[in-house]
């Protein structure tokens, strides 16, 4: 398992543990979770770099989804992570960098 998959799994598990409604990944920011309507910074994870987010997204996105993302600059997909996690994921460009929101 690569480090990006480990990072994503850790974030999704933390999201479930805290009963967060969403997880937001953006370049130049710490990962953020929405808990009871408030965005909470996951400071311990550190500021995300462009390469971090690109690698996390590449760890689960399919070829045809990559093509659609390049064409439309935004996609909405649904993915299962393990047996217990199913997320709607919005992947989009923000200031020419990839960002993702899991809910």
C-alpha positions in Angstrom: 0.0 0.0 0.0 1.5 3.4 -1.0 1.8 6.3 1.3 -1.1 8.2 -0.4 -3.5 5.3 0.2 -2.4 5.1 3.8 -2.9 8.9 4.2 -6.4 8.7 2.6 -7.4 5.7 4.6 -6.3 7.5 7.8 -8.3 10.6 6.9 -11.4 8.6 6.1 -11.2 6.6 9.3 -10.7 9.9 11.3 -13.7 11.3 9.4 -15.9 8.4 10.4 -14.6 8.4 14.0 -15.4 12.1 14.4 -18.7 11.7 12.5 -17.7 14.4 10.1 -19.9 15.1 7.1 -17.1 15.9 4.7 -13.4 16.0 4.2 -11.7 18.7 2.1 -8.3 18.6 0.5 -6.8 21.7 -1.0 -3.3 22.8 -1.9 -1.8 25.2 0.6 -4.2 24.1 3.4 -4.3 21.5 6.1 -7.0 18.8 5.5 -10.3 20.1 6.8 -13.3 18.2 8.1 -16.8 19.5 8.4 -18.1 18.5 11.9 -21.5 19.7 13.0 -21.5 22.4 10.3 -18.0 23.8 11.2 -14.8 23.3 9.3 -12.1 21.9 11.5 -8.5 21.9 10.5 -6.5 18.7 10.8 -3.3 20.6 11.8 -1.4 17.5 12.7 -1.4 16.4 9.1 0.3 19.6 7.8 -0.2 21.8 4.8 -0.9 19.8 1.6 1.3 20.3 -1.4 0.2 20.0 -5.0 2.0 16.7 -5.4 0.3 15.4 -2.2 -3.2 15.9 -3.6 -2.4 14.7 -7.1 -1.0 11.5 -5.7 -3.9 10.9 -3.3 -6.4 11.4 -6.3 -4.3 9.2 -8.6 -4.5 6.4 -5.9 -8.2 5.9 -6.6 -9.3 7.5 -9.9 -9.9 5.5 -13.0 -8.5 6.3 -16.5 -11.9 7.4 -17.9 -12.4 9.6 -14.9 -9.0 11.3 -15.5 -10.0 12.0 -19.1 -13.3 13.5 -18.0 -11.6 15.6 -15.3 -9.1 17.0 -17.9 -12.0 17.8 -20.3 -14.6 19.3 -17.8 -12.2 20.5 -15.1 -14.5 18.9 -12.5 -16.0 15.5 -11.8 -18.3 14.0 -9.2 -17.8 10.3 -8.6 -18.8 7.6 -6.0 -16.2 5.3 -4.6 -16.1 2.4 -2.1 -13.1 2.3 0.2 -13.0 -1.0 1.9 -16.2 -2.7 3.1 -17.7 0.1 5.2 -16.9 3.4 3.4 -18.7 4.8 0.4 -18.1 8.4 -0.5 -19.3 10.9 -3.1 -16.2 12.7 -4.2 -16.0 16.0 -6.0 -12.7 16.5 -7.7 -12.1 20.0 -9.2 -9.5 22.6 -10.1 -9.1 25.5 -7.7 -6.5 28.1 -8.7 -5.0 25.7 -11.2 -4.5 23.0 -8.5 -6.5 19.8 -7.9 -8.8 19.8 -4.9 -11.1 17.2 -3.6 -14.1 17.0 -1.3 -15.3 13.7 0.2 -18.8 13.4 1.6 
